[in-house]
Amino acid sequence: ALASEMRRGQKRVILLWLAGGASQLETFDPKPGAPTGGPFRAIQTDVPGLQISELMPKMATRMKDVCVVRGLN
């Protein structure tokens, strides 16, 4: 029922499950300037105050359309 309702509303979800993939320090949480930060620079995105890894310059231009959930369970 939920899937058909989402189809009617033209809603889409993309889940990036990075099990075994690139770490958060190399993608969406580079921790610039911190001793525990990753090896890559942080670059500014099109969202003021939000930075991501320099490895994803095209993603940086599209962050206004992205919801990043930074959490740990």
N, C-alpha and C positions, 0 to 999 in steps of 0.2 A: 504494500500500500504506500509506504513512504517513497519507494523508488518511482512509482508512477506519478506521485504528487510532485516530486522533484523534477521529473521530466516535463511536466506541464509548466512549472515555474522557471524552466531553463536554468536550473542551478547545477553547478558542477563542483566537484571536489577532487583535488589531486593530493594524495598522501605520499610524502617522501619518507619511506622507512629506510634509514641508512644503516641497517645492521651490516657491519663489515665494510661500509663505505667510507667516504671521507669523514674526518672528525669535525666536530662543531668549530674547532679552531681554524679549520681550513675552509669553512663555508660561511655560516650565518652568525657566528659568535667569535670573532677573531681576538677579542680582548686587547686592543692596541695599547702599547706602553706598559702592560702588566708583565711581571716576571713569569707568570704562568701562561702568557699568550703564545699563539702559534708562530710559525716561522714566516708568515706572509703578512704584508701590509694590509691595513684596513682602508677601504675606500668609501667615500660618501655615496649614498643612494639618492633617489629622487624624493625620499622621505626625510625631512629635516631631523638631524640627530641620530639617524639609523645608519650604521656602517656594516658592511659585509666584507668578506675577503676579496683581495685584488684578483683572485682567480675567477671571479664571476662578474666581469664588467657589464655584460648584457643584462644579467639579472638585476644589477644595481639600477638600471634605467627602468625597470618594471616593478620595483618594490611597492609602488603605490597601489598595485593590484594584488598584493600578496599579504597573507596574514602569517606572521611568524610567531609560533608559540614556543617560548623558551621556558621549559619546565623540566623537572626531574622527579621521577617517581621511584 
